[in-house]
Amino acid sequence: MSGKEEQQKNPEIREPSTDSVNPEEDSISRDLAADFAHNLNTHDQGDRQRQNSASVQKDWALLKNPAIHNERLENIRQKKGFIIDMDGGTKLLPGAKELVDFLNRNNKKYLFLTNNSAPTPRELQQKLSRLGIEVTEDHFFTAGQATAYFLSSQSPNGGTCYVIGEPGLAYSLYDKGFFMNDHNPDYVILGEGPSYNYEKLSKAVQLVQQGAKLIATNLDVENLDSKGNKIPSCGAFTACVELVTRTKAFFCGKPSALIMRYAQKVLGLSRLETCIIGDRMDTDIVAGISSEIDPVLVLSGVTSMEELALFAYRPYLILGGVYEIPSDDRKHNISESDMEAASRRVRFANPLTTEN
């Protein structure tokens, strides 16, 4: 029972008189209150100082300063190659269709990039078609394909693997000469999908302990289902195998620079002629930075402006959405001869590189 209720039931009970308070205790209480107020005020001042810091002002300049924003936006429009994140959500972002029209109209090369290894490029093509964007399936690149590219670089003659994942990953591996083996495989490969269970994870643990190398398509620990509920993702299951086997998985998806290099290779362009557009600082933007490809952050997804101060790096440009990129100016058009010259420069700079 609270003191107030007790007092209502027993009128004779009174609140203690201030005369009975120990002076020393009263002094200590006032000191504690003063310290609390000081700390609270200091915290507020810290927030204000952070908001007014030179670093935060530079972040906002990428979005709001007309001179910086417009100059860098123009530089992005002049790029020959675009890598576009397509992770998260089942609805088109404002301006997405106009962006694709701009890229097609101006003879740009582009790829839709996803950390999801489950779908095939054809399935992704059909998904965009249902949303009203028509592109061919060679405009998609997945973490499953990046994983297959990596394994091919490690084992050019192919090999065997135990896979927990969906058809998109399996097809990518088959395409590079890797076949399924659940007895003594070269690799254990963990991808996305709902097919995980105790038996399969136990099998993965046993095979890694027997010497198979552990590969993960990506290290995202969570994802969202169709209702927006969080569900475990590839990184969560990979952590389970890592903990039990005391090994460390190699991953190929974002934020690894590897998937960016492979996407750039598919485009056939140099990093200076390419940009990546995404909505997450911890995957899309850091992947661009680590691969030296200009990263563009759009604020229509995960990361907000207020969260930029949490990161030690910043994007090349910040946009309210992809709707800012399309332009009717014909100077952004890339001629066939210019595009071919750009591809030749890449081949000349990397004579041992062949397109797969």
C-alpha positions as CSV (number, residue, x, y, z in Angstrom):
1,M,0.0,0.0,0.0
2,S,1.3,3.5,-0.9
3,G,1.9,6.2,1.7
4,K,-0.9,8.3,0.3
5,E,-3.4,5.4,0.6
6,E,-2.3,4.7,4.1
7,Q,-2.8,8.3,5.0
8,Q,-6.3,8.3,3.6
9,K,-7.2,5.2,5.7
10,N,-5.5,6.5,8.8
11,P,-6.1,10.3,9.2
12,E,-3.8,10.4,12.2
13,I,-0.8,9.7,10.0
14,R,0.9,12.8,8.8
15,E,3.8,13.4,6.4
16,P,7.1,13.9,8.2
17,S,7.8,17.5,9.2
18,T,10.8,19.2,7.5
19,D,11.9,20.0,11.0
20,S,12.8,16.4,11.6
21,V,15.0,16.1,8.6
22,N,18.7,15.6,9.3
23,P,20.6,18.6,8.1
24,E,23.5,16.4,6.7
25,E,21.0,14.2,4.8
26,D,19.3,17.3,3.4
27,S,22.6,18.7,2.2
28,I,23.5,15.4,0.5
29,S,20.1,15.3,-1.2
30,R,20.5,18.9,-2.5
31,D,24.0,18.0,-3.7
32,L,22.8,15.0,-5.6
33,A,20.0,17.0,-7.2
34,A,22.4,19.7,-8.2
35,D,24.7,17.1,-9.8
36,F,21.8,15.5,-11.7
37,A,20.7,18.9,-13.0
38,H,24.3,19.7,-14.0
39,N,24.7,16.4,-15.8
40,L,21.4,16.8,-17.6
41,N,22.3,20.3,-18.7
42,T,25.7,19.0,-19.8
43,H,24.0,16.3,-21.8
44,D,21.7,18.8,-23.5
45,Q,24.7,21.0,-24.3
46,G,26.5,18.0,-25.7
47,D,23.6,17.3,-28.0
48,R,23.5,20.9,-29.2
49,Q,27.3,20.9,-29.7
50,R,27.1,17.7,-31.7
51,Q,24.3,19.2,-33.8
52,N,26.4,22.3,-34.4
53,S,29.7,20.5,-34.9
54,A,31.7,21.1,-38.1
55,S,31.4,17.4,-38.9
56,V,27.6,17.4,-38.7
57,Q,27.4,20.6,-40.7
58,K,29.5,18.9,-43.5
59,D,27.0,16.0,-43.4
60,W,24.1,18.4,-43.9
61,A,26.0,20.3,-46.7
62,L,25.9,17.1,-48.8
63,L,22.1,17.4,-48.7
64,K,21.3,21.1,-48.3
65,N,24.2,23.2,-49.5
66,P,23.3,24.1,-53.1
67,A,26.8,24.5,-54.4
68,I,28.1,21.2,-53.0
69,H,24.9,19.2,-53.6
70,N,24.3,20.3,-57.1
71,E,27.9,19.9,-58.2
72,R,28.1,16.4,-56.9
73,L,24.7,15.5,-58.2
74,E,25.8,16.6,-61.6
75,N,28.9,14.4,-61.3
76,I,26.8,11.4,-60.4
77,R,24.5,12.0,-63.5
78,Q,27.7,12.0,-65.6
79,K,28.7,8.5,-64.4
80,K,28.6,5.7,-67.0
81,G,27.7,2.9,-64.5
82,F,25.2,2.7,-61.7
83,I,25.0,0.0,-59.0
84,I,21.5,0.3,-57.3
85,D,20.6,-1.4,-54.0
86,M,17.3,-3.3,-54.2
87,D,17.2,-4.8,-50.6
88,G,14.2,-4.2,-48.4
89,G,10.6,-3.5,-49.2
90,T,8.1,-4.7,-51.8
91,K,7.1,-1.3,-53.1
92,L,8.8,1.0,-55.5
93,L,10.5,4.1,-54.1
94,P,9.4,7.5,-55.5
95,G,11.3,8.1,-58.7
96,A,12.5,4.6,-59.2
97,K,10.8,4.1,-62.6
98,E,12.0,7.6,-63.7
99,L,15.5,6.7,-62.7
100,V,15.5,3.5,-64.8
101,D,14.1,5.5,-67.8
102,F,16.9,8.1,-67.3
103,L,19.5,5.3,-67.3
104,N,18.1,3.6,-70.4
105,R,17.5,6.9,-72.3
106,N,21.1,8.0,-71.7
107,N,22.7,4.6,-72.5
108,K,24.0,4.1,-69.0
109,K,25.0,0.7,-67.7
110,Y,23.4,-0.4,-64.4
111,L,22.9,-3.3,-62.1
112,F,20.4,-3.9,-59.3
113,L,22.3,-5.4,-56.4
114,T,21.0,-7.5,-53.6
115,N,22.4,-9.2,-50.5
116,N,19.7,-11.8,-50.9
117,S,21.1,-15.0,-52.3
118,A,17.7,-16.8,-52.5
119,P,16.2,-15.4,-55.8
120,T,17.5,-15.9,-59.3
121,P,18.0,-12.9,-61.6
122,R,14.9,-14.0,-63.5
123,E,12.8,-14.0,-60.4
124,L,14.1,-10.5,-59.6
125,Q,13.2,-9.4,-63.1
126,Q,9.7,-10.7,-62.7
127,K,9.4,-8.9,-59.3
128,L,10.3,-5.6,-60.9
129,S,8.0,-6.3,-63.8
130,R,5.1,-6.7,-61.4
131,L,6.0,-3.3,-59.9
132,G,5.9,-1.7,-63.4
133,I,9.6,-1.6,-64.3
134,E,10.7,-3.7,-67.4
135,V,14.4,-4.6,-67.5
136,T,16.2,-7.7,-68.7
137,E,17.6,-10.3,-66.2
138,D,21.2,-9.4,-66.9
139,H,20.6,-6.2,-64.9
140,F,20.6,-8.0,-61.6
141,F,23.4,-9.3,-59.4
142,T,23.0,-11.2,-56.1
143,A,25.1,-12.2,-53.2
144,G,24.6,-15.8,-54.4
145,Q,26.3,-14.9,-57.7
146,A,29.1,-13.0,-55.9
147,T,29.7,-16.2,-53.8
148,A,29.9,-18.3,-57.0
149,Y,32.3,-15.8,-58.5
150,F,34.5,-16.0,-55.3
151,L,34.5,-19.8,-55.3
152,S,35.4,-19.9,-59.0
153,S,38.4,-17.6,-58.3
154,Q,39.5,-20.0,-55.5
155,S,38.8,-23.2,-57.4
156,P,38.8,-22.5,-61.2
157,N,38.0,-26.1,-62.0
158,G,35.0,-26.2,-59.7
159,G,34.4,-28.3,-56.7
160,T,31.8,-29.6,-54.3
161,C,29.7,-27.9,-51.6
162,Y,27.1,-28.5,-48.9
163,V,24.5,-25.7,-49.3
164,I,21.8,-24.4,-47.0
165,G,19.9,-22.0,-49.2
166,E,17.4,-21.5,-52.0
167,P,17.5,-22.2,-55.8
168,G,19.0,-18.9,-56.7
169,L,22.2,-19.8,-54.8
170,A,22.3,-23.3,-56.1
171,Y,21.9,-22.2,-59.7
172,S,24.7,-19.7,-59.4
173,L,27.0,-22.4,-58.0
174,Y,26.1,-24.9,-60.7
175,D,26.8,-22.2,-63.3
176,K,30.4,-22.0,-62.0
177,G,31.0,-25.7,-61.9
178,F,30.2,-26.5,-58.2
179,F,28.0,-29.5,-57.3
180,M,26.2,-30.6,-54.2
181,N,27.9,-33.0,-51.8
182,D,26.8,-33.7,-48.2
183,H,29.6,-36.2,-47.3
184,N,33.0,-34.6,-47.9
185,P,32.5,-31.3,-49.6
186,D,35.2,-28.6,-50.2
187,Y,32.8,-25.9,-48.9
188,V,29.9,-25.4,-46.6
189,I,27.9,-22.5,-48.0
190,L,25.2,-20.7,-46.0
191,G,22.7,-18.5,-47.8
192,E,19.3,-16.9,-47.2
193,G,16.0,-18.8,-47.0
194,P,13.5,-20.6,-44.7
195,S,15.0,-24.1,-45.1
196,Y,17.2,-23.9,-42.0
197,N,16.6,-26.5,-39.3
198,Y,18.5,-28.2,-36.5
199,E,19.5,-31.2,-38.7
200,K,20.9,-29.1,-41.4
201,L,22.9,-26.8,-39.0
202,S,24.2,-29.9,-37.2
203,K,25.3,-31.3,-40.6
204,A,27.1,-28.0,-41.4
205,V,28.9,-28.0,-38.1
206,Q,30.1,-31.6,-38.6
207,L,31.3,-30.9,-42.2
208,V,33.2,-27.8,-41.1
209,Q,34.8,-29.8,-38.3
210,Q,35.9,-32.3,-40.9
211,G,37.7,-29.6,-42.9
212,A,35.2,-28.0,-45.2
213,K,35.7,-24.2,-45.5
214,L,32.8,-22.1,-44.2
215,I,31.3,-19.5,-46.6
216,A,28.4,-17.2,-46.0
217,T,26.7,-15.2,-48.7
218,N,26.1,-12.3,-46.4
219,L,26.3,-11.5,-42.7
220,D,22.9,-9.7,-42.2
221,V,21.6,-11.2,-38.9
222,E,18.0,-10.1,-39.4
223,N,15.5,-9.5,-42.1
224,L,11.8,-8.6,-42.4
225,D,9.0,-10.9,-43.5
226,S,6.0,-9.8,-45.6
227,K,4.3,-8.5,-42.5
228,G,7.2,-6.4,-41.3
229,N,8.2,-8.8,-38.5
230,K,11.9,-9.5,-37.8
231,I,13.2,-12.9,-38.8
232,P,16.7,-14.4,-38.5
233,S,18.9,-14.0,-41.5
234,C,22.0,-15.7,-42.9
235,G,24.4,-14.0,-40.5
236,A,22.5,-15.3,-37.4
237,F,22.8,-18.9,-38.7
238,T,26.4,-18.4,-39.7
239,A,27.2,-17.2,-36.1
240,C,25.8,-20.4,-34.8
241,V,28.1,-22.6,-36.9
242,E,31.1,-20.3,-36.1
243,L,30.5,-20.5,-32.4
244,V,30.3,-24.3,-32.4
245,T,33.2,-25.0,-34.8
246,R,35.4,-22.0,-33.6
247,T,36.0,-21.0,-37.2
248,K,35.3,-17.8,-39.0
249,A,33.2,-17.7,-42.1
250,F,34.2,-15.7,-45.3
251,F,31.3,-13.7,-46.6
252,C,30.9,-12.2,-50.1
253,G,27.9,-9.8,-49.8
254,K,27.7,-6.2,-48.7
255,P,29.5,-4.6,-46.9
256,S,32.4,-6.5,-48.4
257,A,34.1,-4.7,-51.3
258,L,34.2,-8.1,-53.1
259,I,30.6,-8.0,-54.3
260,M,31.2,-4.4,-55.5
261,R,34.3,-5.4,-57.5
262,Y,32.3,-8.2,-59.1
263,A,29.4,-5.9,-60.0
264,Q,31.9,-3.4,-61.4
265,K,33.4,-6.2,-63.4
266,V,30.0,-7.2,-64.8
267,L,29.4,-3.6,-65.8
268,G,32.9,-3.5,-67.5
269,L,33.7,-0.1,-66.2
270,S,36.3,1.5,-63.9
271,R,35.5,2.4,-60.3
272,L,35.8,6.1,-61.2
273,E,33.0,5.8,-63.8
274,T,30.7,3.9,-61.4
275,C,28.6,4.9,-58.4
276,I,26.5,2.9,-55.9
277,I,23.1,4.1,-54.7
278,G,21.7,2.8,-51.4
279,D,19.8,3.6,-48.2
280,R,22.1,2.0,-45.5
281,M,25.3,3.5,-44.2
282,D,26.4,0.2,-42.7
283,T,26.1,-1.9,-45.9
284,D,25.7,0.1,-49.1
285,I,27.7,3.2,-48.3
286,V,30.6,1.5,-46.6
287,A,30.8,-1.1,-49.4
288,G,31.2,1.8,-51.9
289,I,33.9,3.5,-49.7
290,S,35.9,0.3,-49.2
291,S,35.8,-0.4,-53.0
292,E,36.5,3.3,-53.9
293,I,33.2,3.6,-55.8
294,D,31.4,6.9,-55.1
295,P,28.5,6.1,-52.7
296,V,25.2,8.0,-52.8
297,L,22.9,7.8,-49.8
298,V,19.2,8.2,-50.3
299,L,17.1,9.1,-47.3
300,S,14.0,7.1,-48.4
301,G,15.0,4.0,-46.5
302,V,16.9,2.9,-43.4
303,T,19.4,5.6,-42.5
304,S,18.3,9.1,-41.4
305,M,20.3,12.3,-41.3
306,E,20.3,12.2,-37.5
307,E,22.1,8.8,-37.7
308,L,25.0,10.0,-39.8
309,A,26.9,11.3,-36.8
310,L,27.2,7.7,-35.6
311,F,29.5,6.7,-38.5
312,A,33.1,7.7,-39.0
313,Y,32.6,8.0,-42.7
314,R,30.2,9.9,-45.0
315,P,28.8,9.3,-48.5
316,Y,29.8,11.3,-51.6
317,L,26.3,12.7,-51.9
318,I,23.0,12.6,-50.0
319,L,19.7,12.7,-51.7
320,G,16.1,12.9,-50.5
321,G,15.4,10.1,-52.9
322,V,16.3,8.7,-56.3
323,Y,13.8,11.1,-57.9
324,E,16.6,13.8,-57.8
325,I,18.8,12.0,-60.3
326,P,16.8,11.9,-63.5
327,S,17.4,14.9,-65.9
328,D,16.2,15.8,-69.4
329,D,19.6,17.3,-70.3
330,R,21.1,15.5,-73.2
331,K,24.6,16.1,-72.0
332,H,24.3,13.1,-69.7
333,N,23.9,10.8,-72.7
334,I,26.8,8.3,-73.3
335,S,27.5,7.5,-76.9
336,E,28.2,3.9,-78.0
337,S,31.8,4.9,-78.9
338,D,32.4,6.5,-75.5
339,M,31.1,3.4,-73.7
340,E,33.2,1.1,-75.8
341,A,36.3,3.3,-75.1
342,A,35.6,3.1,-71.4
343,S,35.3,-0.7,-71.5
344,R,38.6,-0.9,-73.5
345,R,40.3,1.2,-70.9
346,V,39.3,-1.3,-68.2
347,R,40.4,-4.3,-70.3
348,F,43.8,-2.6,-71.0
349,A,44.3,-1.8,-67.3
350,N,43.4,-5.4,-66.3
351,P,44.7,-7.6,-69.2
352,L,44.3,-10.8,-67.2
353,T,40.7,-10.1,-66.3
354,T,38.1,-11.9,-68.3
355,E,34.4,-11.4,-68.0
356,N,32.4,-14.4,-66.7
